[in-house]
């Protein structure tokens, strides 16, 4: 279902069955990141940087077999939603990207 916007979210890909989505507000975040200049390279870098960061969380969630539900990027950053929190150690490792 790539390419369709639903509820303000655009699914751009999937990773291990979990959708990777962009929210319309990412445009505002990218514009602010570039200092409100016409800078498509900066805009792309903003989105890519957040995607890579959230993928780091997703890799650890997948490693601990906690079930990645969604990887999302929005104007203020992003999030990686997962099924289970795991034990306190796993939660700390996932949150810290280590």
C-alpha positions as CSV (number, residue, x, y, z in Angstrom):
1,X,0.0,0.0,0.0
2,X,2.9,2.4,-0.7
3,X,2.0,5.8,-2.0
4,X,-1.4,6.3,-0.4
5,X,-2.0,8.8,2.4
6,X,-4.2,7.7,5.2
7,X,-5.0,9.8,8.3
8,X,-2.1,12.1,7.5
9,X,0.4,9.2,7.2
10,X,2.1,8.1,4.0
11,X,3.5,4.6,4.0
12,X,6.8,4.6,2.1
13,X,8.0,1.1,2.8
14,X,7.8,-1.9,5.2
15,X,10.5,-3.6,7.3
16,X,9.8,-7.2,8.5
17,X,6.1,-6.6,7.9
18,X,6.1,-3.3,9.9
19,X,5.1,-0.2,7.9
20,X,7.5,2.7,7.6
21,X,5.4,5.9,7.6
22,X,5.9,9.6,7.1
23,X,3.4,12.1,8.6
24,X,2.6,15.3,6.7
25,X,4.1,17.3,9.5
26,X,7.6,16.0,8.5
27,X,7.5,18.8,5.8
28,X,7.3,21.4,8.6
29,X,10.1,19.7,10.6
30,X,12.3,19.5,7.5
31,X,11.7,23.1,6.6
32,X,12.6,24.2,10.2
33,X,15.7,22.0,10.1
34,X,16.9,23.8,7.0
35,X,16.4,27.2,8.6
36,X,13.3,27.8,6.4
37,X,15.4,27.9,3.3
38,X,14.8,26.2,-0.1
39,X,17.2,23.3,0.6
40,X,15.9,19.9,-0.7
41,X,19.2,18.2,0.3
42,X,18.7,19.3,3.9
43,X,15.1,18.2,3.9
44,X,16.0,14.8,2.6
45,X,18.9,14.5,5.1
46,X,16.4,15.4,8.0
47,X,14.1,12.6,7.0
48,X,16.9,10.1,6.3
49,X,18.5,10.8,9.7
50,X,15.3,10.2,11.6
51,X,14.6,7.1,9.6
52,X,18.1,5.7,10.4
53,X,17.7,6.5,14.0
54,X,14.3,4.8,14.3
55,X,15.6,1.8,12.4
56,X,18.2,1.5,15.1
57,X,15.4,1.1,17.6
58,X,13.6,-1.3,15.3
59,X,16.7,-3.5,14.8
60,X,17.0,-3.9,18.6
61,X,13.3,-4.6,19.0
62,X,13.5,-7.2,16.3
63,X,16.7,-8.7,17.9
64,X,14.8,-9.2,21.2
65,X,11.8,-10.6,19.3
66,X,9.4,-8.0,20.7
67,X,7.5,-7.4,17.5
68,X,8.0,-4.2,15.6
69,X,4.6,-2.7,14.8
70,X,5.5,0.6,13.1
71,X,8.4,2.9,12.2
72,X,7.1,6.5,11.9
73,X,8.7,9.8,11.1
74,X,6.9,13.1,11.9
75,X,7.7,16.8,12.2
76,X,9.2,16.5,15.7
77,X,11.2,13.3,15.2
78,X,9.9,9.8,15.1
79,X,9.0,6.6,16.9
80,X,9.3,2.9,16.7
81,X,6.2,1.2,18.1
82,X,6.5,-2.4,19.3
83,X,4.2,-5.1,20.7
84,X,6.0,-5.9,24.0
85,X,8.2,-3.8,26.3
86,X,10.4,-6.8,27.2
87,X,12.3,-6.8,30.5
88,X,13.8,-3.7,32.0
89,X,17.2,-4.4,30.5
90,X,15.8,-4.8,27.0
91,X,13.7,-1.7,27.4
92,X,16.8,0.3,28.4
93,X,18.9,-1.0,25.5
94,X,16.1,-0.3,23.0
95,X,15.6,3.2,24.3
96,X,19.3,4.0,24.2
97,X,20.1,2.4,20.8
98,X,22.9,0.3,22.2
